[in-house]
Amino acid sequence: MAPHPLVGKEAPSFTLLDANGESFKFPPEEGGERVNKPIAVFFYPQSGTFGCTREACQFRDALAENEIFKRSNVQVIGISADPVEKQKSFVQKNHLSFPVLSDQDHVAHKAFQVGRGMFGLTDARTTFVIDNAGIVRGVLSATMNYNAHAKFVTRELEKIQESQKKTGEQPGESAGERQQARPATPEAPASSPERDELGRVAGAVSA
């Protein structure tokens, strides 16, 4: 099966309403800049159904209990085509600790190229893992297997962490912070011809 066309590319941007009816901009920002953390976006068919409830609760529990979820500070975002009112009830009933967005017009579905599942009867259950730089690192489309998605994110976060170890990057560390952390390169001393030239210039000035 061919990889999803967004793998290796920058994640698309969009704005949707969250469960409180407030605008949610993706990618999310802090202090006017994109959040410097991995993001897991899971599209699911319908709030309140058995499989979607189990999937959402698995992400909720992973955020509280899974070490790689906590260590990476991953942001989880759920999206379905349900209206705001239904999303609010879904969040409150299941004590969800992450944003759940309403995509009734399929704006985000189209941007992320999420197809149909169950022989075209419903939106596909698809999860995207995006790294700190905003690049889509992995995609899982498995509409029937709702148990696979939180596990998939765990594996992808582990891959991202291993990549960060190889490059010496710390989770949550920005490019600017990495640059500041590098020791300054000492200025090379002037060569003998340069010292002689400096001496002649100094002598001419003092004369």
Phi and psi in degrees as GROMACS dihedral restraints (atoms count N, CA, C in turn):
[ dihedral_restraints ]
;  ai    aj    ak    al  type     phi  dphi    fc
    3     4     5     6     1   -68.0    20    10
    4     5     6     7     1   144.2    20    10
    6     7     8     9     1   -65.7    20    10
    7     8     9    10     1   156.3    20    10
    9    10    11    12     1   -60.1    20    10
   10    11    12    13     1   140.2    20    10
   12    13    14    15     1   -63.4    20    10
   13    14    15    16     1   -15.1    20    10
   15    16    17    18     1   -88.2    20    10
   16    17    18    19     1   -10.9    20    10
   18    19    20    21     1   -62.2    20    10
   19    20    21    22     1   128.3    20    10
   21    22    23    24     1    87.0    20    10
   22    23    24    25     1    -0.2    20    10
   24    25    26    27     1  -115.2    20    10
   25    26    27    28     1   164.9    20    10
   27    28    29    30     1   -68.7    20    10
   28    29    30    31     1   136.6    20    10
   30    31    32    33     1   -66.0    20    10
   31    32    33    34     1   138.8    20    10
   33    34    35    36     1   -66.6    20    10
   34    35    36    37     1   159.1    20    10
   36    37    38    39     1  -104.5    20    10
   37    38    39    40     1   154.0    20    10
   39    40    41    42     1  -164.7    20    10
   40    41    42    43     1   168.7    20    10
   42    43    44    45     1  -133.7    20    10
   43    44    45    46     1   125.9    20    10
   45    46    47    48     1  -131.8    20    10
   46    47    48    49     1   171.1    20    10
   48    49    50    51     1   -90.0    20    10
   49    50    51    52     1   138.9    20    10
   51    52    53    54     1   -89.3    20    10
   52    53    54    55     1  -171.8    20    10
   54    55    56    57     1   -67.5    20    10
   55    56    57    58     1   -14.7    20    10
   57    58    59    60     1   -98.3    20    10
   58    59    60    61     1     4.5    20    10
   60    61    62    63     1    79.0    20    10
   61    62    63    64     1    13.8    20    10
   63    64    65    66     1   -99.7    20    10
   64    65    66    67     1   149.2    20    10
   66    67    68    69     1   -66.9    20    10
   67    68    69    70     1   134.7    20    10
   69    70    71    72     1  -122.5    20    10
   70    71    72    73     1   118.1    20    10
   72    73    74    75     1   -94.2    20    10
   73    74    75    76     1   133.1    20    10
   75    76    77    78     1  -119.9    20    10
   76    77    78    79     1   133.6    20    10
   78    79    80    81     1   -71.6    20    10
   79    80    81    82     1   145.4    20    10
   81    82    83    84     1   -63.3    20    10
   82    83    84    85     1   153.6    20    10
   84    85    86    87     1  -125.5    20    10
   85    86    87    88     1   155.5    20    10
   87    88    89    90     1  -136.1    20    10
   88    89    90    91     1   121.9    20    10
   90    91    92    93     1    64.9    20    10
   91    92    93    94     1    31.0    20    10
   93    94    95    96     1    82.2    20    10
   94    95    96    97     1     1.6    20    10
   96    97    98    99     1  -125.0    20    10
   97    98    99   100     1   152.7    20    10
   99   100   101   102     1   -57.6    20    10
  100   101   102   103     1   138.4    20    10
  102   103   104   105     1   -59.3    20    10
  103   104   105   106     1   136.5    20    10
  105   106   107   108     1   -96.2    20    10
  106   107   108   109     1    70.8    20    10
  108   109   110   111     1  -156.5    20    10
  109   110   111   112     1   157.1    20    10
  111   112   113   114     1   -68.8    20    10
  112   113   114   115     1   154.6    20    10
  114   115   116   117     1  -131.3    20    10
  115   116   117   118     1   135.5    20    10
  117   118   119   120     1  -114.0    20    10
  118   119   120   121     1   115.8    20    10
  120   121   122   123     1  -108.1    20    10
  121   122   123   124     1   118.7    20    10
  123   124   125   126     1  -116.6    20    10
  124   125   126   127     1   121.2    20    10
  126   127   128   129     1   -89.6    20    10
  127   128   129   130     1   133.3    20    10
  129   130   131   132     1  -135.5    20    10
  130   131   132   133     1   157.1    20    10
  132   133   134   135     1   -67.0    20    10
  133   134   135   136     1   -48.6    20    10
  135   136   137   138     1  -159.3    20    10
  136   137   138   139     1   126.8    20    10
  138   139   140   141     1   -64.6    20    10
  139   140   141   142     1   138.6    20    10
  141   142   143   144     1    94.0    20    10
  142   143   144   145     1   -15.1    20    10
  144   145   146   147     1   -75.8    20    10
  145   146   147   148     1   161.7    20    10
  147   148   149   150     1   -58.6    20    10
  148   149   150   151     1   -53.4    20    10
  150   151   152   153     1   -64.0    20    10
  151   152   153   154     1   -41.4    20    10
  153   154   155   156     1   -69.7    20    10
  154   155   156   157     1   -34.1    20    10
  156   157   158   159     1   -67.0    20    10
  157   158   159   160     1   -43.4    20    10
  159   160   161   162     1   -62.5    20    10
  160   161   162   163     1   -43.5    20    10
  162   163   164   165     1   -61.5    20    10
  163   164   165   166     1   -48.4    20    10
  165   166   167   168     1   -61.7    20    10
  166   167   168   169     1   -40.1    20    10
  168   169   170   171     1   -69.9    20    10
  169   170   171   172     1   -31.7    20    10
  171   172   173   174     1   -65.5    20    10
  172   173   174   175     1   -38.8    20    10
  174   175   176   177     1   -67.6    20    10
  175   176   177   178     1   -41.0    20    10
  177   178   179   180     1   -57.7    20    10
  178   179   180   181     1   -46.9    20    10
  180   181   182   183     1   -69.1    20    10
  181   182   183   184     1   -36.3    20    10
  183   184   185   186     1   -63.7    20    10
  184   185   186   187     1   -39.2    20    10
  186   187   188   189     1   -62.2    20    10
  187   188   189   190     1   -30.5    20    10
  189   190   191   192     1   -90.7    20    10
  190   191   192   193     1   -26.6    20    10
  192   193   194   195     1  -123.2    20    10
  193   194   195   196     1   -28.2    20    10
  195   196   197   198     1   -77.9    20    10
  196   197   198   199     1   124.8    20    10
  198   199   200   201     1   -62.3    20    10
  199   200   201   202     1   -41.7    20    10
  201   202   203   204     1   -70.5    20    10
  202   203   204   205     1   -32.2    20    10
  204   205   206   207     1   -63.6    20    10
  205   206   207   208     1   -45.3    20    10
  207   208   209   210     1   -71.3    20    10
  208   209   210   211     1   -41.4    20    10
  210   211   212   213     1   -67.1    20    10
  211   212   213   214     1   -37.5    20    10
  213   214   215   216     1   -82.2    20    10
  214   215   216   217     1   -15.1    20    10
  216   217   218   219     1    60.2    20    10
  217   218   219   220     1    34.7    20    10
  219   220   221   222     1   -60.5    20    10
  220   221   222   223     1   142.7    20    10
  222   223   224   225     1  -100.9    20    10
  223   224   225   226     1   123.3    20    10
  225   226   227   228     1   -99.8    20    10
  226   227   228   229     1   137.0    20    10
  228   229   230   231     1  -135.8    20    10
  229   230   231   232     1   127.1    20    10
  231   232   233   234     1  -103.9    20    10
  232   233   234   235     1   142.7    20    10
  234   235   236   237     1  -139.8    20    10
  235   236   237   238     1   132.2    20    10
  237   238   239   240     1  -145.5    20    10
  238   239   240   241     1   174.8    20    10
  240   241   242   243     1   -86.5    20    10
  241   242   243   244     1     8.1    20    10
  243   244   245   246     1   -71.2    20    10
  244   245   246   247     1   151.3    20    10
  246   247   248   249     1   -69.8    20    10
  247   248   249   250     1   164.6    20    10
  249   250   251   252     1   -55.2    20    10
  250   251   252   253     1   -44.3    20    10
  252   253   254   255     1   -59.6    20    10
  253   254   255   256     1   -40.7    20    10
  255   256   257   258     1   -70.9    20    10
  256   257   258   259     1   -36.2    20    10
  258   259   260   261     1   -64.4    20    10
  259   260   261   262     1   -39.7    20    10
  261   262   263   264     1   -63.3    20    10
  262   263   264   265     1   -44.5    20    10
  264   265   266   267     1   -63.3    20    10
  265   266   267   268     1   -39.4    20    10
  267   268   269   270     1   -63.2    20    10
  268   269   270   271     1   -44.8    20    10
  270   271   272   273     1   -65.0    20    10
  271   272   273   274     1   -46.1    20    10
  273   274   275   276     1   -68.5    20    10
  274   275   276   277     1   -42.6    20    10
  276   277   278   279     1   -64.3    20    10
  277   278   279   280     1   -35.8    20    10
  279   280   281   282     1  -104.6    20    10
  280   281   282   283     1     6.7    20    10
  282   283   284   285     1    52.6    20    10
  283   284   285   286     1    48.1    20    10
  285   286   287   288     1   -74.0    20    10
  286   287   288   289     1   136.4    20    10
  288   289   290   291     1  -103.0    20    10
  289   290   291   292     1    14.6    20    10
  291   292   293   294     1  -135.4    20    10
  292   293   294   295     1   161.8    20    10
  294   295   296   297     1   -65.5    20    10
  295   296   297   298     1   136.8    20    10
  297   298   299   300     1  -121.2    20    10
  298   299   300   301     1   121.3    20    10
  300   301   302   303     1  -107.8    20    10
  301   302   303   304     1   150.9    20    10
  303   304   305   306     1  -100.9    20    10
  304   305   306   307     1   121.7    20    10
  306   307   308   309     1  -124.0    20    10
  307   308   309   310     1    60.2    20    10
  309   310   311   312     1   -62.3    20    10
  310   311   312   313     1   -31.8    20    10
  312   313   314   315     1   -92.3    20    10
  313   314   315   316     1     5.8    20    10
  315   316   317   318     1    58.7    20    10
  316   317   318   319     1    35.2    20    10
  318   319   320   321     1   -64.9    20    10
  319   320   321   322     1   -51.7    20    10
  321   322   323   324     1   -71.6    20    10
  322   323   324   325     1   -37.0    20    10
  324   325   326   327     1   -56.9    20    10
  325   326   327   328     1   -44.7    20    10
  327   328   329   330     1   -69.4    20    10
  328   329   330   331     1   -41.2    20    10
  330   331   332   333     1   -62.2    20    10
  331   332   333   334     1   -37.7    20    10
  333   334   335   336     1   -93.7    20    10
  334   335   336   337     1     5.3    20    10
  336   337   338   339     1    54.4    20    10
  337   338   339   340     1    48.0    20    10
  339   340   341   342     1   -85.9    20    10
  340   341   342   343     1   123.6    20    10
  342   343   344   345     1   -90.0    20    10
  343   344   345   346     1  -151.5    20    10
  345   346   347   348     1  -111.1    20    10
  346   347   348   349     1   151.0    20    10
  348   349   350   351     1  -122.0    20    10
  349   350   351   352     1   175.3    20    10
  351   352   353   354     1    51.0    20    10
  352   353   354   355     1    54.4    20    10
  354   355   356   357     1    60.2    20    10
  355   356   357   358     1    33.7    20    10
  357   358   359   360     1    83.9    20    10
  358   359   360   361     1     7.4    20    10
  360   361   362   363     1   -82.6    20    10
  361   362   363   364     1   -18.1    20    10
  363   364   365   366     1  -151.9    20    10
  364   365   366   367     1   166.1    20    10
  366   367   368   369     1   -64.4    20    10
  367   368   369   370     1   143.5    20    10
  369   370   371   372     1   -70.6    20    10
  370   371   372   373     1   147.7    20    10
  372   373   374   375     1   -86.8    20    10
  373   374   375   376     1   107.0    20    10
  375   376   377   378     1  -135.2    20    10
  376   377   378   379     1   133.1    20    10
  378   379   380   381     1  -119.8    20    10
  379   380   381   382     1   135.6    20    10
  381   382   383   384     1  -118.0    20    10
  382   383   384   385     1   135.7    20    10
  384   385   386   387     1  -113.4    20    10
  385   386   387   388     1   124.8    20    10
  387   388   389   390     1  -118.2    20    10
  388   389   390   391     1   132.8    20    10
  390   391   392   393     1   -82.5    20    10
  391   392   393   394     1  -178.9    20    10
  393   394   395   396     1   -60.3    20    10
  394   395   396   397     1   -26.3    20    10
  396   397   398   399     1   -88.4    20    10
  397   398   399   400     1    -0.5    20    10
  399   400   401   402     1    89.7    20    10
  400   401   402   403     1    12.7    20    10
  402   403   404   405     1   -96.3    20    10
  403   404   405   406     1   134.0    20    10
  405   406   407   408     1   -69.9    20    10
  406   407   408   409     1   117.5    20    10
  408   409   410   411     1   -97.2    20    10
  409   410   411   412     1   -29.7    20    10
  411   412   413   414     1  -159.2    20    10
  412   413   414   415     1   151.0    20    10
  414   415   416   417     1  -137.8    20    10
  415   416   417   418     1   133.8    20    10
  417   418   419   420     1  -123.6    20    10
  418   419   420   421     1   123.4    20    10
  420   421   422   423     1  -115.4    20    10
  421   422   423   424     1   107.8    20    10
  423   424   425   426     1  -150.0    20    10
  424   425   426   427     1    88.7    20    10
  426   427   428   429     1   -67.1    20    10
  427   428   429   430     1   -42.0    20    10
  429   430   431   432     1   -78.5    20    10
  430   431   432   433     1   -30.6    20    10
  432   433   434   435     1   -94.2    20    10
  433   434   435   436     1    78.8    20    10
  435   436   437   438     1   -68.9    20    10
  436   437   438   439     1   -20.5    20    10
  438   439   440   441     1   -77.0    20    10
  439   440   441   442     1   -13.7    20    10
  441   442   443   444     1   -82.2    20    10
  442   443   444   445     1   -18.1    20    10
  444   445   446   447     1   -76.8    20    10
  445   446   447   448     1   -44.4    20    10
  447   448   449   450     1   -65.0    20    10
  448   449   450   451     1   -36.0    20    10
  450   451   452   453     1   -65.9    20    10
  451   452   453   454     1   -39.0    20    10
  453   454   455   456     1   -61.6    20    10
  454   455   456   457     1   -43.5    20    10
  456   457   458   459     1   -63.2    20    10
  457   458   459   460     1   -38.9    20    10
  459   460   461   462     1   -57.1    20    10
  460   461   462   463     1   -47.1    20    10
  462   463   464   465     1   -64.8    20    10
  463   464   465   466     1   -41.3    20    10
  465   466   467   468     1   -67.6    20    10
  466   467   468   469     1   -37.2    20    10
  468   469   470   471     1   -65.6    20    10
  469   470   471   472     1   -36.7    20    10
  471   472   473   474     1   -63.9    20    10
  472   473   474   475     1   -39.6    20    10
  474   475   476   477     1   -63.7    20    10
  475   476   477   478     1   -42.5    20    10
  477   478   479   480     1   -63.2    20    10
  478   479   480   481     1   -41.2    20    10
  480   481   482   483     1   -64.7    20    10
  481   482   483   484     1   -40.7    20    10
  483   484   485   486     1   -63.2    20    10
  484   485   486   487     1   -39.5    20    10
  486   487   488   489     1   -64.1    20    10
  487   488   489   490     1   -38.8    20    10
  489   490   491   492     1   -66.9    20    10
  490   491   492   493     1   -36.2    20    10
  492   493   494   495     1   -63.9    20    10
  493   494   495   496     1   -39.6    20    10
  495   496   497   498     1   -67.2    20    10
  496   497   498   499     1   -33.9    20    10
  498   499   500   501     1   -91.9    20    10
  499   500   501   502     1    -5.2    20    10
  501   502   503   504     1    79.0    20    10
  502   503   504   505     1    10.5    20    10
  504   505   506   507     1   -83.6    20    10
  505   506   507   508     1   139.9    20    10
  507   508   509   510     1   -95.4    20    10
  508   509   510   511     1   144.3    20    10
  510   511   512   513     1   -56.5    20    10
  511   512   513   514     1   130.0    20    10
  513   514   515   516     1    83.7    20    10
  514   515   516   517     1     2.8    20    10
  516   517   518   519     1   -89.3    20    10
  517   518   519   520     1   129.1    20    10
  519   520   521   522     1   -83.7    20    10
  520   521   522   523     1   165.3    20    10
  522   523   524   525     1   -62.1    20    10
  523   524   525   526     1   -37.8    20    10
  525   526   527   528     1   -64.9    20    10
  526   527   528   529     1   -39.0    20    10
  528   529   530   531     1   -68.1    20    10
  529   530   531   532     1   -36.9    20    10
  531   532   533   534     1   -65.2    20    10
  532   533   534   535     1   -38.0    20    10
  534   535   536   537     1   -65.6    20    10
  535   536   537   538     1   -41.9    20    10
  537   538   539   540     1   -67.6    20    10
  538   539   540   541     1   -30.5    20    10
  540   541   542   543     1   -73.9    20    10
  541   542   543   544     1   -20.5    20    10
  543   544   545   546     1   -71.9    20    10
  544   545   546   547     1   135.7    20    10
  546   547   548   549     1   -65.0    20    10
  547   548   549   550     1   143.4    20    10
  549   550   551   552     1   -67.0    20    10
  550   551   552   553     1   139.4    20    10
  552   553   554   555     1   -76.3    20    10
  553   554   555   556     1   121.0    20    10
  555   556   557   558     1   -62.7    20    10
  556   557   558   559     1   143.0    20    10
  558   559   560   561     1   -73.5    20    10
  559   560   561   562     1   131.4    20    10
  561   562   563   564     1   -67.4    20    10
  562   563   564   565     1   136.9    20    10
  564   565   566   567     1   -65.6    20    10
  565   566   567   568     1   150.7    20    10
  567   568   569   570     1   -64.6    20    10
  568   569   570   571     1   143.2    20    10
  570   571   572   573     1   -73.5    20    10
  571   572   573   574     1   168.8    20    10
  573   574   575   576     1   -58.0    20    10
  574   575   576   577     1   -46.8    20    10
  576   577   578   579     1   -60.3    20    10
  577   578   579   580     1   -36.1    20    10
  579   580   581   582     1   -67.7    20    10
  580   581   582   583     1   -38.8    20    10
  582   583   584   585     1   -65.0    20    10
  583   584   585   586     1   -40.7    20    10
  585   586   587   588     1   -62.1    20    10
  586   587   588   589     1   -41.4    20    10
  588   589   590   591     1   -66.1    20    10
  589   590   591   592     1   -41.2    20    10
  591   592   593   594     1   -62.1    20    10
  592   593   594   595     1   -37.7    20    10
  594   595   596   597     1   -65.1    20    10
  595   596   597   598     1   -41.4    20    10
  597   598   599   600     1   -64.9    20    10
  598   599   600   601     1   -40.1    20    10
  600   601   602   603     1   -64.5    20    10
  601   602   603   604     1   -42.5    20    10
  603   604   605   606     1   -63.5    20    10
  604   605   606   607     1   -40.2    20    10
  606   607   608   609     1   -65.1    20    10
  607   608   609   610     1   -40.3    20    10
  609   610   611   612     1   -64.6    20    10
  610   611   612   613     1   -38.9    20    10
  612   613   614   615     1   -67.2    20    10
  613   614   615   616     1   -42.2    20    10
  615   616   617   618     1   -69.3    20    10
  616   617   618   619     1   -27.9    20    10
